[in-house]
Amino acid sequence: MIRVLLVDDQAMVRAGFRMILEAETDITVVERDGAVEIAVTDDGRGFSDDEPSEGFGLIGMRERIRLAGGRYDVESSPGEGTTVHASIPATRAERSGDAGRSALQPG
């Protein structure tokens, strides 16, 4: 089942959208315990914490999630791909004019 979540906070929308853009494969988004939980998994080359980083992609994702009040975790190992987990707080509020629909708003 696919549900569309309406979000009014532009910072949260940008954080989630940019996180998704920076990955290429399996994306899971669920609402659980007052948060929007996002997992993005790729089957790329992976990496080790010991490897020097050449870019700012993971740093940028971590900062955007942190600014939205969320948590962020990365699982990766060489040759095994990478999974980025993020949890962004949200509350459910009914929107006027959207009969039977609701929106997630920042907590």
C-alpha positions as a LaTeX table, in Angstrom:
\begin{tabular}{lrrr}
\hline
Residue & $x$ (\AA) & $y$ (\AA) & $z$ (\AA) \\
\hline
Met1 & 0.00 & 0.00 & 0.00 \\
Ile2 & 1.29 & 3.47 & $-0.88$ \\
Arg3 & 0.18 & 6.43 & 1.23 \\
Val4 & 0.95 & 10.02 & 0.38 \\
Leu5 & 1.95 & 12.06 & 3.41 \\
Leu6 & 1.22 & 15.78 & 3.24 \\
Val7 & 3.86 & 17.82 & 5.05 \\
Asp8 & 3.64 & 21.56 & 5.66 \\
Asp9 & 7.20 & 22.14 & 6.96 \\
Gln10 & 9.40 & 22.93 & 3.95 \\
Ala11 & 12.63 & 22.09 & 5.83 \\
Met12 & 11.34 & 18.58 & 6.52 \\
Val13 & 10.21 & 18.14 & 2.92 \\
Arg14 & 13.61 & 19.27 & 1.61 \\
Ala15 & 15.49 & 17.03 & 4.07 \\
Gly16 & 13.54 & 13.94 & 3.03 \\
Phe17 & 13.61 & 14.75 & $-0.66$ \\
Arg18 & 17.34 & 15.46 & $-0.76$ \\
Met19 & 18.06 & 12.28 & 1.17 \\
Ile20 & 16.12 & 10.29 & $-1.42$ \\
Leu21 & 17.84 & 12.04 & $-4.33$ \\
Glu22 & 21.26 & 11.14 & $-2.99$ \\
Ala23 & 20.53 & 7.40 & $-3.15$ \\
Glu24 & 19.50 & 5.20 & $-6.06$ \\
Thr25 & 17.71 & 2.02 & $-5.06$ \\
Asp26 & 15.34 & 0.73 & $-2.38$ \\
Ile27 & 13.43 & 3.41 & $-0.44$ \\
Thr28 & 11.09 & 2.71 & 2.48 \\
Val29 & 9.02 & 5.42 & 4.19 \\
Val30 & 6.73 & 4.58 & 7.12 \\
Glu31 & 4.96 & 6.47 & 9.85 \\
Arg32 & 5.65 & 4.93 & 13.25 \\
Asp33 & 5.41 & 6.16 & 16.84 \\
Gly34 & 5.01 & 9.85 & 15.93 \\
Ala35 & 7.82 & 9.89 & 13.38 \\
Val36 & 8.37 & 9.50 & 9.67 \\
Glu37 & 11.00 & 6.79 & 9.26 \\
Ile38 & 13.00 & 6.60 & 6.06 \\
Ala39 & 15.40 & 3.86 & 4.99 \\
Val40 & 17.37 & 4.16 & 1.76 \\
Thr41 & 19.40 & 1.14 & 0.67 \\
Asp42 & 21.69 & 0.78 & $-2.32$ \\
Asp43 & 23.68 & $-2.16$ & $-3.60$ \\
Gly44 & 26.73 & $-0.07$ & $-4.43$ \\
Arg45 & 30.31 & $-0.63$ & $-3.39$ \\
Gly46 & 29.78 & 0.35 & 0.25 \\
Phe47 & 32.54 & 1.83 & 2.39 \\
Ser48 & 34.39 & 1.51 & 5.65 \\
Asp49 & 34.54 & 4.14 & 8.40 \\
Asp50 & 38.32 & 4.00 & 7.96 \\
Glu51 & 38.13 & 5.23 & 4.34 \\
Pro52 & 38.65 & 8.96 & 3.80 \\
Ser53 & 35.57 & 10.67 & 2.39 \\
Glu54 & 35.82 & 12.72 & $-0.80$ \\
Gly55 & 32.42 & 14.38 & $-0.62$ \\
Phe56 & 29.84 & 15.94 & 1.62 \\
Gly57 & 26.78 & 13.80 & 0.75 \\
Leu58 & 26.49 & 11.93 & 4.06 \\
Ile59 & 27.46 & 15.01 & 6.05 \\
Gly60 & 24.78 & 17.04 & 4.24 \\
Met61 & 22.13 & 14.36 & 4.84 \\
Arg62 & 23.03 & 14.13 & 8.54 \\
Glu63 & 22.81 & 17.91 & 8.95 \\
Arg64 & 19.45 & 18.21 & 7.13 \\
Ile65 & 17.95 & 15.41 & 9.23 \\
Arg66 & 19.38 & 16.94 & 12.43 \\
Leu67 & 17.95 & 20.38 & 11.54 \\
Ala68 & 14.54 & 18.74 & 11.09 \\
Gly69 & 14.87 & 17.35 & 14.65 \\
Gly70 & 15.54 & 13.81 & 13.50 \\
Arg71 & 17.96 & 10.95 & 14.00 \\
Tyr72 & 20.33 & 9.53 & 11.40 \\
Asp73 & 22.33 & 6.30 & 11.10 \\
Val74 & 24.39 & 4.70 & 8.32 \\
Glu75 & 25.18 & 1.00 & 7.87 \\
Ser76 & 27.82 & 0.16 & 5.27 \\
Ser77 & 30.72 & $-2.17$ & 4.58 \\
Pro78 & 32.98 & $-2.55$ & 1.54 \\
Gly79 & 31.34 & $-4.58$ & $-1.23$ \\
Glu80 & 27.98 & $-4.74$ & 0.57 \\
Gly81 & 26.22 & $-1.46$ & $-0.25$ \\
Thr82 & 24.88 & 1.12 & 2.17 \\
Thr83 & 21.69 & 1.73 & 4.16 \\
Val84 & 20.83 & 5.16 & 5.53 \\
His85 & 18.17 & 5.27 & 8.26 \\
Ala86 & 16.48 & 8.52 & 9.28 \\
Ser87 & 13.65 & 9.27 & 11.67 \\
Ile88 & 12.00 & 12.70 & 11.60 \\
Pro89 & 9.47 & 13.62 & 14.32 \\
Ala90 & 5.94 & 14.36 & 13.12 \\
Thr91 & 2.44 & 14.80 & 14.48 \\
Arg92 & $-0.80$ & 14.02 & 12.69 \\
Ala93 & $-3.23$ & 16.89 & 12.14 \\
Glu94 & $-6.45$ & 17.02 & 10.17 \\
Arg95 & $-6.46$ & 19.49 & 7.29 \\
Ser96 & $-9.55$ & 21.49 & 6.49 \\
Gly97 & $-10.87$ & 20.85 & 3.00 \\
Asp98 & $-9.16$ & 17.45 & 2.70 \\
Ala99 & $-12.02$ & 15.15 & 3.63 \\
Gly100 & $-10.73$ & 11.86 & 4.96 \\
Arg101 & $-7.08$ & 12.87 & 4.60 \\
Ser102 & $-4.58$ & 13.99 & 7.18 \\
Ala103 & $-1.16$ & 15.55 & 7.16 \\
Leu104 & 2.03 & 14.95 & 9.05 \\
Gln105 & 3.50 & 18.04 & 10.60 \\
Pro106 & 6.76 & 18.50 & 12.49 \\
Gly107 & 6.56 & 17.52 & 16.13 \\
\hline
\end{tabular}
